[in-house]
């Protein structure tokens, strides 16, 4: 006879340790971020198309794999999943590290793009140069810091969109909302503006 969970706590339960699949997925995703981090420190990749593809694919696959393992066996319904107990979402050490890292990234992005490798006259360096082939394919010009940001943002929307499709697969409204966000970000906020820039020339 199965026992019922009689807990009325709004915070959910303390998070369980990561499964083997989740640990492997995190390793794959972090390896993709590691490639971008190496590029920030001016590590030269001989084949930028290949390494950018590996990096973005690893980030996407790692996120989707982690999400699949986390939600595939869960019953319908919205759950807190112990978010109030996790360090990254309850002002713990990982939350502070993530907040400081993101704030620093935006400061560099807006005010010091040269530290990311942006070169006004000449070839880009660093992580921005890694995105040059994709930028030239879409808009015909070398990448800028905004192209790098737009690409990473779109990848995040698509990868986490698939996560939410899994999490809310029993809720038609949430699925439609997530699909619409994924579509409009990819088509109208990323691809179409880049193609229009290509048609408009330099």
C-alpha positions in Angstrom: 0.0 0.0 0.0 1.5 3.3 -1.1 1.8 6.2 1.4 0.4 9.6 0.6 2.5 12.8 1.0 0.6 14.7 3.7 3.0 17.7 3.8 1.2 21.1 3.3 4.5 23.0 2.9 4.4 25.6 0.2 8.1 25.4 -0.3 8.2 21.8 -1.5 10.8 19.4 -0.3 14.6 19.9 0.0 16.2 19.1 -3.3 17.6 15.6 -3.8 21.1 15.0 -5.1 21.6 15.1 -8.8 21.2 11.8 -10.7 24.0 10.4 -12.8 22.3 11.6 -16.0 21.9 15.1 -14.6 25.6 15.2 -13.6 26.7 14.1 -17.1 24.3 16.6 -18.7 25.7 19.4 -16.5 29.2 18.3 -17.6 28.3 18.5 -21.3 26.7 21.9 -20.9 29.6 23.3 -18.9 32.0 22.0 -21.5 30.2 24.2 -24.0 30.5 27.2 -21.7 34.2 26.3 -21.2 34.9 26.8 -24.9 33.4 30.3 -24.7 35.4 31.0 -21.6 38.6 29.9 -23.3 37.8 32.2 -26.2 37.3 35.1 -23.9 40.9 34.6 -22.7 42.1 34.7 -26.4 42.6 31.0 -27.0 42.7 30.8 -30.8 40.5 28.1 -32.3 41.7 27.1 -35.8 38.2 26.2 -37.1 35.8 28.8 -35.7 32.7 27.2 -37.3 33.4 23.8 -35.8 34.2 25.1 -32.3 31.3 27.5 -32.2 29.0 24.6 -33.3 30.4 22.3 -30.6 30.0 25.0 -28.0 26.4 25.9 -28.7 25.4 22.3 -29.3 27.0 21.2 -26.0 25.1 24.0 -24.1 21.8 23.1 -25.8 22.2 19.3 -25.4 23.3 19.6 -21.8 20.3 21.7 -20.9 17.8 19.5 -22.7 19.3 16.3 -21.3 19.2 17.7 -17.7 15.6 18.8 -18.2 14.5 15.5 -19.6 15.9 13.6 -16.7 14.4 16.1 -14.2 10.9 16.1 -15.6 10.2 13.0 -17.6 8.9 11.0 -14.7 7.0 13.7 -12.8 3.3 13.7 -12.5 1.2 16.6 -13.9 1.0 19.8 -11.8 3.2 22.8 -11.0 5.7 22.0 -8.3 8.2 24.2 -6.4 10.9 21.6 -6.8 12.6 22.7 -3.7 13.7 26.1 -5.2 13.6 27.7 -1.7 16.2 25.3 -0.5 18.7 25.5 -3.5 21.8 27.7 -3.1 21.4 29.3 -6.5 17.8 30.4 -6.0 17.7 31.3 -2.3 20.5 33.8 -2.0 23.1 31.1 -1.3 26.8 31.1 -2.5 26.0 30.0 -6.0 23.3 32.6 -6.3 25.7 35.4 -5.4 28.4 34.0 -7.8 25.8 33.8 -10.6 24.6 37.4 -9.8 28.1 38.9 -9.7 29.1 37.0 -12.9 26.0 38.2 -14.9 26.4 41.8 -13.6 30.1 41.8 -14.6 29.2 40.3 -18.1 26.6 43.1 -18.7 29.0 45.8 -17.6 31.7 44.5 -20.0 29.1 44.0 -22.8 27.9 47.6 -22.6 31.0 49.6 -21.6 34.1 47.5 -22.4 33.3 45.3 -25.4 37.0 45.4 -26.4 37.6 43.0 -23.5 35.4 40.5 -25.3 37.5 40.9 -28.4 35.7 43.6 -30.4 38.0 45.4 -32.8 36.7 48.4 -34.6 39.4 48.4 -37.3 40.6 44.9 -38.2 39.7 41.4 -37.3 37.9 40.6 -34.1 39.6 38.7 -31.3 38.5 36.6 -28.4 35.0 35.3 -28.0 33.5 37.7 -30.5 35.8 36.4 -33.3 34.3 32.9 -32.6 30.9 34.2 -33.7 32.3 35.9 -36.9 31.4 33.1 -39.3 27.8 32.9 -38.1 27.4 36.7 -38.2 28.9 36.9 -41.8 26.4 34.1 -42.8 23.4 36.0 -41.5 24.2 39.7 -42.0 27.4 39.8 -44.0 29.4 41.6 -41.4 31.8 40.5 -38.6 30.2 39.9 -35.2 29.6 42.6 -32.7 29.1 42.2 -28.9 25.3 42.5 -29.6 25.4 39.7 -32.1 27.2 37.5 -29.5 24.6 38.4 -26.9 21.7 37.9 -29.2 22.9 34.5 -30.3 23.5 33.3 -26.7 20.1 34.7 -25.6 18.3 32.9 -28.5 20.1 29.6 -27.7 19.0 30.0 -24.0 15.4 30.7 -25.0 15.3 27.6 -27.3 17.0 25.3 -24.8 15.1 26.4 -21.7 11.9 26.5 -23.9 12.3 22.8 -24.5 12.8 22.4 -20.7 9.5 24.2 -20.0 7.7 22.2 -22.7 8.7 19.1 -20.8 7.9 20.6 -17.4 4.4 21.9 -18.5 3.6 19.2 -21.0 0.2 18.6 -19.4 -0.8 22.3 -19.6 -1.9 23.5 -23.1 -1.7 27.2 -22.2 1.9 27.0 -21.0 2.9 25.0 -24.0 1.4 27.5 -26.4 3.0 30.4 -24.5 6.4 28.7 -24.5 6.3 27.9 -28.2 5.3 31.4 -29.1 8.2 32.9 -27.1 10.6 30.5 -28.8 9.3 31.3 -32.3 9.2 35.1 -32.0 12.6 35.3 -30.3 14.2 33.1 -33.0 12.4 34.5 -36.0 11.5 38.1 -35.3 14.1 39.2 -32.7 17.1 37.4 -34.1 17.1 36.0 -37.7 14.9 38.6 -39.4 16.8 41.7 -38.1 20.1 40.1 -39.1 18.8 39.4 -42.6 17.4 42.9 -42.9 20.9 44.2 -41.9 22.4 42.1 -44.7 19.9 43.5 -47.3 20.6 47.1 -46.0 24.3 46.7 -46.6 26.9 48.1 -44.2 
